Amino acid sequence: MALSSYDIRLYNIIVLGLAFMLIFTAFQTCGMVENVVISSATKNSNGTFTGSGYISLGIVYGVFSLSNWGAPSFVAFAGAKMSMFFSSLMYFLFILSFLKPMEWALYLGSALVGLGAAVLWTAQGNFLTINSDSQTVARNSGIFWALLQCSLLFGNIYSYFVFRGQDTITDDSRRLLFIGLSGASFLGSFALLLLRRKPYSLNSVRTLNVSQEISDDSMGSISENISGTNNQGSVSAMQPADTPLMALKKSFHLFRTKEMMILSVVFAYTGLEMTFFSSVYGTCIGQNEHFGQQRKAYLGISGMLIGAGEIAGGVIFGLIGKKTNAFGRDPLVVIGFLTHMAAFLLAFLNLPMNCPYAESFDSTYITSNLYLTLFGSFLLGFGDSSFNTQLYSLIGDMYATESPPAFAVFKFVQSVAACAAFYYGGVIELKWQLLILVAMGTGSLLSFSSIEWKALRAKQAGYQAI
């Protein structure tokens, strides 16, 4: 029996989430252990390998930020599905580079995955938007996010058992870990080929959020984005696919709009806190000598709890997604903000200030407690889920017909911030990193709320989806 258009859209969201779960089982686990793995590889190499995990991840997000401007053009040329497939293979090549660490392979793989990430996430945002409408975008964002973050559970369970009982990671353990992660990444790439095209029907055409043409002097006010009408009041039933050049122009033009400039504060914060929970926080745990010889294995437990927080947030925010249509998304972002502030406070009190860049037995404000640290891991994941699910929902709602350039701008700003955070993450003390996060988190809460309130006022004034 043929699936209906609605069933295929839900099928696509689930398959998309499962494919990303496999790909990021490899990549997110790699990111969390990379600094510790490379540090151990450097010690084991007798001076023949001198790579840096922070530099590697900085290259990833530096190339990612620049590549975002060309990503919409590639997606317009190749289509969302094939764009995701080919770009996901870059992740596979990056993971393979850890089987035998060589500086040139590590940094080349970092550049490739940065290039692939720009295309992958732009295509993913486009594909999620195509398979959603105003009533399902919040739910679908939650489903995708919960499935994606299951990667933190499976990958970190695996790394925990591989590294358990090791003070320094051996070459055999490293190879065992990355053979498994390479296999997961390869399977995830081919799972993307199972995605299906949504059948066309007049009833399934998206009419929400049709913005003005790029040739206009402005991308239009936020009320026009919400209403689905242009200046003449006509409804756009379907727009032709953008050419690569038009997609590039839209990206640059959209970036200069007032709403995007305000949202860029939120985008930047998600990049900073992503760097913190995905690399710096785990490095602090692995280098905190108060936690004893098992501290490397605790990286896996921390990653699992970050994943549990991400999944819990994705499920909760997905289930109450319809209510955000009526009451707004900002209360959920407030929850995420408060959760992050609590996690940052625990990190400040509980961890040595120099542990981001050195093995440390320095004193802490309170007795360094493993359980509080792991609870902080859960809070970091839950707060990140809050910000990201609501951002995906907001962008998908406001920029439905311009989702590739909108998500490209999102990922550009996010990756620039992440790149900067990876470079300073291995240099400055923990307290200064936490201060940056608190300041940016406060700014992101105010910025998100201002755009969300403006969107709600526009809807209440009569600009409803048609």
N, C-alpha and C positions, 0 to 999 in steps of 0.2 A: 504493500500500500504506500503510495507516494506521500511524503511528508508535506504538510502545509507550509506556507511561507513563514508562519509564526514558529512552527516546530523547527524548521531549518535554521532560523535565526538563533533560537535557543541552543540547538545542536552546535552551531558554529561557535557560540560563546563558550560552551563547555569544552569543545575540542581545542579552541584557542587557549583556554586556561590550562588544560592538561599539557599541551605542547610547550607552553612557556614554563610550566612547572618542571618539566624534564630539562629544558635548556638551562633554567636558572637554578636547578638543583646543582648543576655543574658550576655555573658562573658565580652565584652568590656564595656557595661554599668556598670556592676558590678565593674570592675576595676577602672573606673573613679570616682565612688561614694564610693568605699569601705572604704577609710580612714575616710571620713566624716560620713558614716553610722556607722562604728565601734566606732568612737569617741563618737557619740551620744548614741550608745548602752551601752558604758561604763558608761556614765553619768546616764543613766536611770536604770542601774542595781544595784546601791548602793553598788558597790564594788564586786559583784559576778561574773562579767565578766571583764577581763582585756586584751582582745586580741588586737593585733596591725595589722592594714591594711598593713603597710610597711613590717612587718615580714611575714605576710601571702603571699604577692605577692613575697617576696624574696624566700620563700620556693617553690612557684610555679616554678620560673625560675631556682632555684638551682637544684631541682629534674628534671626539663625539660632538663637542660644542661647535667646531667649525663645519663639520659635515652636515649638521642639521639644516643648513641653508640649502644644500643641494638635495637633501633627502626627499622633499615633496616632489621635485622634478623626477627623481627616479621612480617614486611610487606612481606618479602619473603615467610614466612610460611603461613600467612593468606590471602594474596592478598590485593591490595590497597583498594577495596571497603569495605570488612568486617573489615579491620584494622581501617578505618575511622569510621565505625559504632560503633564498640565496644569502641574505644577511646573517641568518642564524648559523650558517656554515663557518662564518668568521669566528664565532664563539668556540666552535669545535676545534679550529686550528689553534686558538689561544690556549685552550686547556691542554692540548697535545704538547705545547712548548714546555710544560712543567715535567714531562717524563725524563728529559735530560736537559737541565737548566743551562742555557747559554745566553749571554747578554744580548747578542744580536737577535736571537729567536724570541726572547722574552719581550724586548721592546718592539720588534716588528709585529709580534702577535698582539701586543697592546694597541698598536696603531690600527691593525686590522679590525680588532673587536670594537674600537671606537668608531671606525667607519661603518661597520655593520650595525652597531647599536643605533646610530642615527636613523638608518633606514628601517630597522626592525621596529622601533618604537613609534616612528611616524606612521608606518603602515598598520601597526597594531591599533593605534588610536583611530585611524580611518576605518579599519575593519570593524572595530567595536561600535563606532558611530553608525555605520551602514546597517548593522544588524540590531539597532536599537531605535526606539522612538522616545518621545517625551515621557511616556509612562513607564518605560522599561530601562531607561539609561542608568538610573541609580541602582536598580536591581542588578543589571548586567555588569556594572562596574564592580559591585560587591562580589558577584559570583567569580568574575575574572580575578579579582584581587585575592580572594580566599584561595582559589586554586593555585595561583602563582606563588603565594607565600607558603604553600605546602612544601615547596622546594627547600625552604629553610629547615623543615623538620627532617626530611629524608636525607639530605646531604650532610647535615650536621650529626645525625645519628651515626651515619657511616664514618664520618671523620672522628667522632668520639671513640669508637671501637678501634679504629686504626691507630690513633695516637695515645690510647690509654696507657698510662704507666711510663711514658717517655718524657724525659727532661729535654732532650734534643732529638729532633725528628730525623730518623735514619733515611738513607737513600731508598731502601726497600719499602719502608712505610710510605714514603712520598710517591713512589711508583705505583704501589697498590691503591692509594687514594685516587690518583689521577687517571689510572686505567678505568676505574669505575665511573668517575665523573665524565670522562671522554665518551664512554658508552651511553650515559644518560643524555648528553648533549646531542649525540648523533641520532638517537631515537626521537628526541624532541623536534629536530629539524624535519625528519620525514613524517612526523605526525601532522605537521602543517600542510602537507599535501592532501590530507583527508578533509580539509575545509571545503565547503560547497558553496556554489553561487546561489544567492537568494533569488527565487523566481520573481520576475517583474509582474506587478499587478498595480492597477490604479489605486487600490485601497492601501497598498503598502508603501507608496511613494512618500518619502519624507517631505513635508511641507513646512516644518518648523525651522525657524532661524535662517531664513534666506536673506543674506546681506546684500548690500548694493554691489554693483559690478566694480572690479578693480580699477576701471578707468575713471570712476567718480573721484571727486576731490577728497572724499572721506569714506571710510568703510561703513559709515552710518552709526547712528546712536545705538545705545544698548537696547532701547525699546524697539528699534527696527530689527535688530538681531533676534529678538524674542518673538516679534509678531509674525514673521514670515512674509512681510510685505515690503515692496520697494517704495520709492517716493511717489509713484503713481497709484499705489494702493493695490496693485495687482498681485496675484499669488503665483509664485513660481512652483510649478508642479514637478519639474525635473530640469536639472541643469546638465549640459553636456560635460563630459570629463575634461578637466583642465589639461592644456598642453604643458609640457615640462617648463617652458619659459613662463607661462602664465602662473604656474604653481610657485616658481621662484619669486616672481613679482609680488604675488599675494603674501608670501612670507615676509618680505621686507616691508610691505605696506602695512600689514597687520601688526607688525612689531612696533610701529610708530603710533598706534592708536592709544588713546588715553586709558582705556580699560586694560589693554595688555601691559602698558607701562606700570599700572598699579598692581596687576596680578604678578608682575615679574618679581616683586618682593617675596611673594609666596613661593614662586618657582625657585628662587634662589635659596630660600630657607629649606625647601625639601632636598636640595642638593647638599647643603651643609649637614643637615641631620642624617641624610643617607650615608654620607662619608663617615660620620661619627659612629653610627650603629653598625655599619657593615665592615669597618676596618679598625678605626681608632679604639673603640670600646673593647673589641675582642683582643686587640694587641695589649691593651692595659691589663686585661685579665691574664693573658698568657705571660706577661712580664712582671706581674705582681707576686713577688716571692713570698708574701704572707700566705699565699694559697698553697704553698708546698710543691712537691714534685709532680702532682697531678694537674698542675695549672694549665698545661698545654691541652689536656683532654677537656678541661672545662670550657675551652673555646667552643667545642661541639655542643655542650649543654646550653651555653649562652645563645648560640645560634638557634637551637631548637626553641628556646623560650621567646626569642625575638619572633620566630616563625609562628609560635602559638599566639602571640599578641597580634600579629598581622592577620592571622586567620580569624581569630575572635572578632577583631574589628571589621574585617570584610564581611563576615556572616551577619553580625549585628547591624552594621550600616546598610547591608544589602536588604535585610528583612524589613527595616523601617524606611527603605528608600522612598516609598510612595508618600510618606508623611512629610518628607523634605520638600515635595512639590507644593505643599500647602503652608508649611511653617518655616521653610528656609533651611539652608545647609549650615548656616553659621553656628547654631548650637552644637552641632557635631564637631565642628572645628574647635570650638571652645573646649570641648572635652579633650580633644587631642592636644591642645596647647597646655592645659593643666596637667595632663598625663606626662608630657615631655618635661615640664618644669619640675615635677616630682622626680623624674629619672635623673635630671641634671643635678639636682640637689643631692641625691644619694651618691652619685658619682663624685661630686665635690668632697663630700664628707668621708667617703669610704675608700678612695683610691689614691695612691701616691701621685704627686704632681708631675713627676718625671717619667712615669711608666709608659707614656706613648712612644718614647724613643730609647728606653733603656730598661734592662732588668733592674728592679728596684725593691729594696727592703726599707725604704724611707717611711717615716711615721706618717700617720693619717689623723684627721680630726677626731674620728672615732675608731675603735678597733676594727681593722679591715675584716669585713664579714662577707663570706661567700654567698650566703643566702640573700642578703640585701642586694649584692651585686647582681645576682641572677634575677631577682625580682625587678631590678632596674632594666634588665634585658627585655623582660615582658612588657614593661611600660614603654620602652622605646619602640617596640614593634607595634603596640596598640596605637600609640600616638601617630606613628608614621602612616598606619592604615587610615586613620581618620583624615589626615590632610590629603592623602593621595586619592582616596575614593571620592571625596567631595570635589577635589579639583577635576578629576575625570568627569564627574557628573556635570559640573558647572561648564567646563569647556565643551562637552558633548551637547549640552543644552543650548549654549549661546552661539556656538560656531558649527552647527551641524553640517552645513553645506560647505564649510571651509575647514573641515577638521584636519586635513594634512598640514596646511600651513600653521594652524593654531597649535597643534601638538608639536610641530617642529619648533615653534617659538618657545613653548613650554620646556621642551627637552634641551634647547640651546641654552636658555638661562640656567636651568637646573644643572647642566653639565659644566658650564663655566664655573659656577659656584663650587661644584664637587671637585673640579680640577684644582681650584685654589685651595680647598680644604685638604686635599691629599698632599699638596706640597707643604703647607704649614703644619699638617698633622704630625709629621715626624720631626718637627723642629721646636715648636713652642710648648710650654707647659700646659697641663690639662686645664688648669683654672682659667687661662686665657681663652682656650677653645670653648669652654663652657660659657664664658661671658659673651663671646660672639654669638653663640647659639641662643642664649636668652634674649639678647637685643634683637636679633633677626626674627626669632619666634614671635616676639611682641609685635614687631612691625608687620609680620605676615598675618597675624590675627586681625589687626586693624585693616589691612589692605583687603583681605578676603571679605570681611564683613561689609566694607563699604561697597564693593561690587555686588555682593549678594543682596544687600538692601536695595540698591539701585535697580537690580533685576526684578525684585519682588514689587517695588513701587510701579515699575513699568507694566507688569502683569496686572496689578490691581487697577491700573488706569485704563485697562481694556485691551492691552496688547496680548491677546491670547493666541495659542497655537490654532491653526486652521485645519 
